[in-house]
Amino acid sequence: MGFRPHIFIGGLVLIAILFLYLLLLVRPTLWPSPAHTEPAPTSTSTPAPN
């Protein structure tokens, strides 16, 4: 049985897709983007006095 490049390339593509998927899963915990930080309060809401 000879070397089958389509199987080899398909395996590399599959591994690359899985690797990118894992990076996207882990990325929010490692590098929090500025858009996901604590939002600044737009209005100052004070509790109503009783």
SEKOLLUM-773372 format. One line per field, with one value per atom (N, C-alpha, C): residue number from 0; residue in three letters; chain; atom name; x, y, z. Coordinates in Angstrom, 1 decimal, always signed. Layout:
i	c(NUM,...)
aa	c(ALA,...)
ch	c(A,...)
at	c(CA,...)
c1	c(X,...)
c2	c(Y,...)
c3	c(Z,...)
***
This chain:
i	c(0,0,0,1,1,1,2,2,2,3,3,3,4,4,4,5,5,5,6,6,6,7,7,7,8,8,8,9,9,9,10,10,10,11,11,11,12,12,12,13,13,13,14,14,14,15,15,15,16,16,16,17,17,17,18,18,18,19,19,19,20,20,20,21,21,21,22,22,22,23,23,23,24,24,24,25,25,25,26,26,26,27,27,27,28,28,28,29,29,29,30,30,30,31,31,31,32,32,32,33,33,33,34,34,34,35,35,35,36,36,36,37,37,37,38,38,38,39,39,39,40,40,40,41,41,41,42,42,42,43,43,43,44,44,44,45,45,45,46,46,46,47,47,47,48,48,48,49,49,49)
aa	c(MET,MET,MET,GLY,GLY,GLY,PHE,PHE,PHE,ARG,ARG,ARG,PRO,PRO,PRO,HIS,HIS,HIS,ILE,ILE,ILE,PHE,PHE,PHE,ILE,ILE,ILE,GLY,GLY,GLY,GLY,GLY,GLY,LEU,LEU,LEU,VAL,VAL,VAL,LEU,LEU,LEU,ILE,ILE,ILE,ALA,ALA,ALA,ILE,ILE,ILE,LEU,LEU,LEU,PHE,PHE,PHE,LEU,LEU,LEU,TYR,TYR,TYR,LEU,LEU,LEU,LEU,LEU,LEU,LEU,LEU,LEU,LEU,LEU,LEU,VAL,VAL,VAL,ARG,ARG,ARG,PRO,PRO,PRO,THR,THR,THR,LEU,LEU,LEU,TRP,TRP,TRP,PRO,PRO,PRO,SER,SER,SER,PRO,PRO,PRO,ALA,ALA,ALA,HIS,HIS,HIS,THR,THR,THR,GLU,GLU,GLU,PRO,PRO,PRO,ALA,ALA,ALA,PRO,PRO,PRO,THR,THR,THR,SER,SER,SER,THR,THR,THR,SER,SER,SER,THR,THR,THR,PRO,PRO,PRO,ALA,ALA,ALA,PRO,PRO,PRO,ASN,ASN,ASN)
ch	c(A,A,A,A,A,A,A,A,A,A,A,A,A,A,A,A,A,A,A,A,A,A,A,A,A,A,A,A,A,A,A,A,A,A,A,A,A,A,A,A,A,A,A,A,A,A,A,A,A,A,A,A,A,A,A,A,A,A,A,A,A,A,A,A,A,A,A,A,A,A,A,A,A,A,A,A,A,A,A,A,A,A,A,A,A,A,A,A,A,A,A,A,A,A,A,A,A,A,A,A,A,A,A,A,A,A,A,A,A,A,A,A,A,A,A,A,A,A,A,A,A,A,A,A,A,A,A,A,A,A,A,A,A,A,A,A,A,A,A,A,A,A,A,A,A,A,A,A,A,A)
at	c(N,CA,C,N,CA,C,N,CA,C,N,CA,C,N,CA,C,N,CA,C,N,CA,C,N,CA,C,N,CA,C,N,CA,C,N,CA,C,N,CA,C,N,CA,C,N,CA,C,N,CA,C,N,CA,C,N,CA,C,N,CA,C,N,CA,C,N,CA,C,N,CA,C,N,CA,C,N,CA,C,N,CA,C,N,CA,C,N,CA,C,N,CA,C,N,CA,C,N,CA,C,N,CA,C,N,CA,C,N,CA,C,N,CA,C,N,CA,C,N,CA,C,N,CA,C,N,CA,C,N,CA,C,N,CA,C,N,CA,C,N,CA,C,N,CA,C,N,CA,C,N,CA,C,N,CA,C,N,CA,C,N,CA,C,N,CA,C,N,CA,C,N,CA,C)
c1	c(+0.9,+0.0,+0.9,+0.7,+1.6,+1.1,+1.9,+1.6,+0.3,-0.6,-1.8,-1.8,-1.5,-1.4,-2.7,-3.8,-5.1,-5.5,-5.1,-5.4,-4.6,-3.3,-2.4,-2.8,-3.2,-3.6,-4.9,-5.8,-7.1,-6.9,-6.0,-5.7,-5.1,-4.2,-3.7,-4.7,-5.7,-6.7,-7.6,-7.9,-8.8,-8.1,-6.8,-6.1,-6.0,-5.9,-5.8,-7.2,-8.3,-9.6,-9.8,-9.5,-9.6,-8.8,-7.6,-6.7,-7.3,-7.8,-8.4,-9.6,-10.4,-11.6,-11.2,-10.1,-9.7,-9.1,-8.5,-8.0,-9.1,-10.2,-11.4,-12.1,-12.0,-12.6,-11.8,-10.5,-9.6,-9.4,-9.5,-9.1,-9.7,-11.1,-11.7,-11.1,-10.6,-10.1,-8.6,-7.9,-6.5,-6.3,-7.0,-6.8,-8.2,-8.6,-9.9,-9.8,-10.7,-10.7,-11.3,-11.0,-11.6,-13.1,-13.7,-15.2,-15.8,-15.1,-15.8,-15.4,-14.8,-14.5,-15.8,-15.6,-16.8,-17.3,-18.5,-19.1,-19.2,-18.9,-19.0,-20.5,-20.9,-22.3,-22.7,-23.7,-24.2,-25.0,-25.7,-26.5,-26.3,-26.3,-26.1,-27.5,-27.6,-28.9,-28.8,-29.4,-29.3,-30.7,-30.6,-31.8,-32.7,-34.0,-35.0,-35.0,-35.0,-35.1,-36.4,-36.4,-37.7,-38.3)
c2	c(-1.2,+0.0,+1.2,+2.1,+3.2,+4.4,+5.5,+6.7,+7.4,+7.7,+8.4,+9.8,+10.8,+12.2,+12.8,+12.3,+12.9,+12.6,+11.4,+11.0,+11.8,+12.0,+12.7,+14.2,+14.8,+16.2,+16.4,+15.4,+15.5,+15.4,+14.6,+14.5,+15.8,+16.4,+17.7,+18.8,+18.8,+19.7,+19.5,+18.2,+17.9,+18.3,+18.1,+18.5,+20.0,+20.7,+22.2,+22.7,+22.2,+22.6,+22.4,+21.2,+21.0,+21.9,+22.2,+23.1,+24.5,+25.0,+26.3,+26.3,+25.3,+25.2,+25.3,+24.5,+24.6,+26.0,+26.6,+28.0,+28.9,+28.8,+29.7,+29.4,+28.2,+27.8,+28.4,+28.3,+28.7,+30.2,+30.9,+32.2,+33.2,+33.2,+34.2,+34.1,+33.0,+32.9,+33.3,+33.2,+33.6,+35.0,+35.5,+36.9,+37.6,+38.1,+38.8,+40.1,+40.2,+41.4,+42.5,+43.8,+44.9,+45.0,+44.4,+44.4,+43.6,+42.6,+41.7,+42.1,+43.3,+43.7,+44.3,+44.7,+45.3,+46.5,+46.6,+47.7,+48.9,+50.1,+51.3,+51.6,+52.0,+52.4,+53.6,+53.5,+54.6,+55.6,+55.1,+56.0,+55.6,+56.6,+56.4,+56.1,+54.9,+54.5,+54.4,+55.3,+55.2,+54.6,+53.9,+53.3,+54.4,+54.2,+55.2,+55.2,+56.4,+56.4,+56.0,+55.3,+54.8,+55.8)
c3	c(+0.0,+0.0,+0.0,-1.0,-1.2,-0.3,-0.4,+0.3,-0.3,+0.5,+0.1,+0.5,-0.3,+0.1,+0.5,-0.1,+0.3,+1.7,+2.1,+3.5,+4.5,+4.1,+5.0,+5.0,+3.9,+3.9,+4.6,+4.4,+5.2,+6.7,+7.1,+8.5,+9.1,+8.3,+8.7,+8.8,+7.9,+7.9,+9.1,+9.4,+10.5,+11.8,+12.0,+13.2,+13.3,+12.2,+12.2,+12.6,+12.1,+12.5,+14.0,+14.5,+16.0,+16.8,+16.3,+17.1,+17.1,+16.0,+16.0,+16.9,+16.9,+17.8,+19.2,+19.6,+21.0,+21.3,+20.4,+20.7,+20.9,+20.1,+20.3,+21.6,+22.1,+23.4,+24.5,+24.4,+25.5,+25.5,+24.3,+24.2,+25.1,+25.4,+26.3,+27.7,+28.2,+29.5,+29.6,+28.5,+28.5,+28.1,+27.1,+26.6,+26.6,+27.7,+27.7,+26.9,+25.9,+25.0,+25.8,+25.4,+26.1,+26.0,+25.0,+24.8,+25.9,+26.5,+27.4,+28.9,+29.1,+30.5,+31.1,+32.3,+33.0,+32.3,+32.0,+31.3,+32.2,+31.7,+32.5,+32.7,+33.9,+34.1,+33.3,+32.6,+31.8,+32.6,+33.6,+34.4,+35.9,+36.7,+38.1,+38.8,+39.1,+39.7,+41.2,+41.9,+43.4,+43.9,+45.0,+45.5,+46.1,+45.9,+46.3,+47.9,+48.5,+50.0,+50.4,+51.6,+52.1,+53.0)
***
